[in-house]
Amino acid sequence: MADPKSYIVHFDLDSFFVAVEILLDPALKGKPVIVGGSATRGVVSTCSYEARKYGVHSAMPMQRAMRLCPQAIVLRGNYEKYSYYSKLVTEIIASKVPLYQKASIDEFYCDLTGMDRFFGVSRYTRQLREYIIKETNLPISCGLSSAKFISKMATNEAKPNGFLEVPHGKEKDFLWPLGIEKINGVGKQTEQRLRKLGLHTIKDIALTPKDLLISQLGKWGEDLWRKSQGIGSGEVEGRWDQKSMSHETTFHENQTDVDFLYKKLIALTERNAYDLRQDNKLTGCITVKIRYSDFETTNRQESMAYTALDDELIQKAKAIFDKFYQKGRPVRLIGVRFSQLADDGMQMNLFNRQDEKMNLYKAVDAIKNRFGKEAVSKAVTRKTPSTGKK
């Protein structure tokens, strides 16, 4: 039997941070709104379409954005609210599709391959998009095609708040008229190099010998040629909420000393946070596990704003522990698990100066990678030379 046709959906919440801010304050609707740093420093995280009319765009320095649109309303951002609505959309998608990937806080891929035997895939996608809008009051754009990169490009063409399907066999019809800057991953430098070669549309790339592109751009040249032919991956990397990271430790003797348990909890949380950053991930949910001396085991989890920062994760882990640990009861095992993982491209570092913290933690990680994980740790978790105790 022939392989089934791939059906890949890409969802993107339009101007997500701004859309959430409008939900919280409807008076912002129709106004130029910028979410990011202050008016004098930082960069634009996202902005309303009213601000984009003045040339403002994501990643632009705030000072330049304010010169272009001095009347803009600047908001620092409410990351906990953004995380809440992101999880709400995720839960809807998880309940409606067989396989999905959360690519960022506001971006999702869904694999509907095989569903054409039971449903009209196009109709089902439209209904799912409408359901998300109805349940969340958030605008969301959507693309449907045979490959991830085409679906993402279709979404971009469908914005704002639209749907675009590229039927099987029509990939080139959709791609070829588009400018080269529309290809995912083509930045300013690559765009300039391609234009110097006389390549201005995706069709131009498609009609260029592959070997010439490889000689000019290396492997990226081959990737560009394949994309120009409508050839791309349909692989969606599984359910993001099935992935988790965890560490636990069993004590030689049962423990009731809360300070000792805190130290172990902090050490386990640090190890998980290190693993998160090594995989360029963030977590949105922490579980603390306690096994008592009689082997009764309890697990408590709580959601939080996505992060990979030790201090925030430790604070949340301790808060969970404090809520449900039965003080004075001997503990045999303690564990910490992170779940609801997502890529760290979610730009959490635009808020509360988390970029500086993340750079610090990654510098510490680099030392650990070079000299060993024990080279650097918090004072509260270190053994003292005289006693050997933590």
SVG drawing of the C-alpha trace seen along z (x, -y; Angstrom):
<svg xmlns="http://www.w3.org/2000/svg" viewBox="-17 -60 55 62">
<polyline fill="none" stroke="black" stroke-width="0.4" points="0.0,0.0 1.2,-3.5 2.1,-5.7 -0.8,-8.0 -0.7,-11.6 0.7,-13.9 -1.5,-16.5 0.3,-19.0 -1.4,-21.9 0.4,-25.0 -1.4,-27.2 0.0,-30.6 -1.7,-32.9 -1.7,-36.3 0.2,-39.0 -0.3,-36.7 1.0,-38.9 -1.0,-41.9 -4.1,-39.8 -4.0,-38.7 -3.5,-42.3 -6.6,-43.3 -8.5,-40.5 -7.4,-41.9 -8.1,-45.5 -10.5,-45.8 -9.8,-49.6 -6.5,-48.7 -8.3,-47.3 -7.6,-49.2 -4.6,-51.1 -0.9,-50.9 0.3,-48.6 3.9,-47.4 4.8,-44.6 8.4,-44.4 10.9,-46.5 10.5,-50.0 10.2,-52.9 13.9,-53.6 15.5,-50.1 15.0,-46.5 13.4,-45.2 9.9,-44.7 8.5,-41.4 5.3,-41.8 3.1,-44.6 -0.4,-45.2 -1.1,-45.5 -1.8,-49.2 1.8,-49.6 3.1,-47.6 1.6,-50.2 4.3,-52.5 7.1,-50.0 7.4,-48.5 8.2,-44.8 9.4,-42.1 13.0,-42.3 13.3,-46.0 15.0,-48.1 12.4,-49.9 14.0,-53.3 13.7,-52.9 10.1,-51.7 9.2,-54.7 10.7,-57.0 8.5,-55.4 5.4,-55.3 5.7,-57.8 2.0,-57.4 2.3,-53.7 1.1,-52.2 4.1,-50.3 3.4,-47.4 6.0,-45.4 4.0,-42.2 2.3,-39.7 4.1,-36.4 1.9,-34.4 -1.2,-35.4 0.5,-34.5 1.5,-31.1 -2.1,-30.6 -3.6,-31.2 -0.9,-29.3 -1.7,-26.2 -5.4,-26.7 -4.9,-26.6 -2.5,-23.6 -5.2,-21.7 -7.7,-22.2 -5.4,-21.1 -4.2,-18.1 -7.8,-16.9 -8.7,-17.3 -5.7,-15.9 -3.8,-12.6 -0.3,-14.1 1.0,-17.7 4.1,-19.6 4.3,-22.8 6.9,-24.8 6.7,-27.9 4.3,-29.7 2.1,-30.7 2.9,-28.2 1.8,-24.6 2.1,-21.9 -0.5,-19.1 -0.2,-15.9 -3.6,-14.9 -2.2,-12.3 -4.7,-9.4 -7.6,-11.4 -8.8,-11.9 -10.2,-8.4 -12.6,-9.5 -13.0,-13.3 -12.6,-16.0 -9.2,-17.3 -9.7,-20.8 -13.1,-21.0 -11.8,-19.6 -9.0,-22.1 -11.3,-25.0 -13.7,-23.8 -10.8,-23.3 -9.5,-26.9 -13.1,-28.3 -13.4,-26.3 -10.1,-27.7 -11.3,-31.2 -14.7,-30.6 -13.2,-29.1 -10.3,-31.6 -11.4,-34.8 -7.9,-34.9 -7.2,-35.4 -5.3,-32.5 -4.1,-31.9 -3.6,-28.5 -2.0,-26.8 -2.6,-23.3 -0.4,-21.5 1.8,-18.4 4.9,-19.7 5.7,-21.7 7.5,-24.5 4.8,-25.0 2.1,-25.0 4.0,-27.7 4.4,-29.8 0.7,-29.4 -0.1,-30.6 2.1,-33.7 0.2,-34.4 -3.2,-33.9 -2.5,-36.5 -4.2,-38.2 -6.7,-35.7 -7.1,-33.6 -6.8,-30.1 -5.0,-29.0 -4.8,-25.5 -2.2,-24.4 -3.7,-21.3 -1.5,-18.3 0.1,-18.8 -0.3,-22.6 2.8,-23.2 4.7,-24.9 1.7,-27.0 1.7,-28.4 5.5,-28.7 6.9,-29.9 5.4,-33.4 6.6,-34.3 9.7,-36.3 12.8,-34.6 12.4,-36.4 9.2,-34.4 11.2,-31.1 11.5,-30.2 15.1,-30.7 16.1,-33.1 17.6,-36.1 18.8,-39.4 22.3,-38.1 21.1,-35.1 18.5,-37.2 21.3,-39.6 23.5,-36.8 20.6,-35.2 19.6,-38.6 23.3,-39.1 22.9,-35.8 19.8,-37.2 17.4,-35.1 14.3,-37.1 11.5,-34.6 11.2,-31.0 10.7,-30.0 14.1,-31.5 15.7,-29.2 13.7,-26.2 15.1,-26.8 18.7,-27.2 20.9,-24.1 21.2,-22.6 25.0,-22.2 25.3,-26.0 23.3,-26.7 25.4,-24.2 28.6,-25.8 27.4,-29.2 25.6,-28.3 26.7,-24.9 24.1,-22.5 21.7,-25.4 21.8,-25.8 20.5,-22.2 17.8,-22.8 16.7,-25.9 16.5,-24.0 14.4,-21.2 12.0,-23.7 11.6,-25.5 10.5,-22.2 7.9,-21.8 9.9,-19.0 9.9,-19.2 9.5,-17.2 6.1,-16.2 7.4,-14.8 5.8,-16.3 7.9,-15.7 5.3,-14.1 3.2,-15.4 5.2,-18.0 3.3,-17.2 4.6,-13.6 8.1,-14.8 9.5,-15.3 12.7,-15.5 13.1,-14.1 15.6,-13.3 15.0,-11.6 17.1,-10.3 16.5,-7.6 18.1,-8.2 20.1,-5.6 18.2,-6.5 14.7,-8.0 14.8,-11.7 12.6,-14.2 15.0,-17.2 13.3,-19.8 16.5,-21.7 18.1,-18.5 15.1,-17.8 15.2,-21.3 18.8,-20.9 18.0,-17.7 15.0,-19.3 17.1,-22.2 19.9,-20.0 17.4,-17.9 15.7,-21.0 19.1,-22.4 20.0,-19.2 16.7,-19.3 17.2,-23.0 20.7,-22.2 19.2,-19.4 16.5,-21.8 19.1,-24.4 21.3,-21.8 18.3,-20.8 17.2,-24.4 13.9,-23.7 11.6,-25.5 9.2,-23.9 5.6,-25.0 4.9,-22.4 6.7,-21.0 5.9,-17.9 7.4,-17.1 7.4,-13.5 7.7,-12.3 7.9,-8.6 7.5,-8.1 9.1,-5.4 6.0,-3.1 6.3,-3.5 3.3,-5.6 4.1,-7.9 2.5,-11.3 3.0,-13.5 1.8,-17.1 2.2,-19.3 1.6,-22.9 1.8,-24.9 3.9,-28.1 5.1,-30.6 7.5,-28.9 11.1,-29.1 14.5,-27.4 15.9,-29.6 17.0,-27.9 15.8,-30.5 12.2,-30.5 12.1,-26.7 13.5,-26.2 11.0,-28.7 8.1,-26.8 9.5,-23.4 9.8,-24.5 6.3,-26.0 4.9,-22.7 6.8,-20.8 5.7,-23.1 2.0,-22.7 1.8,-18.9 4.7,-17.5 3.4,-16.0 5.9,-17.6 7.6,-15.1 6.8,-12.1 10.0,-10.2 10.8,-10.5 12.5,-7.7 12.7,-9.3 12.2,-12.7 12.0,-13.6 11.4,-16.5 9.9,-16.3 9.5,-19.0 6.8,-18.5 5.0,-20.5 8.3,-21.1 8.6,-23.5 11.4,-25.1 13.2,-28.0 12.4,-30.1 9.4,-31.2 11.1,-34.5 10.5,-34.3 13.7,-36.4 12.0,-39.5 10.3,-39.9 11.7,-40.7 15.2,-41.0 15.3,-37.2 17.8,-37.5 20.6,-38.5 19.7,-35.7 19.7,-33.1 23.1,-34.3 24.4,-33.9 23.1,-30.4 24.4,-29.4 27.8,-30.7 27.7,-28.5 26.6,-25.6 29.6,-26.1 31.9,-25.8 30.1,-22.6 30.5,-21.2 34.2,-21.9 35.1,-21.0 32.3,-18.7 28.9,-19.3 30.3,-19.5 32.5,-22.4 29.8,-25.0 26.7,-24.6 24.7,-26.7 26.2,-27.0 23.2,-25.5 23.7,-22.2 27.5,-21.9 29.2,-19.5 31.3,-21.1 35.0,-19.8 35.0,-19.2 31.8,-17.1 31.1,-15.8 27.5,-16.7 25.3,-18.8"/>
</svg>
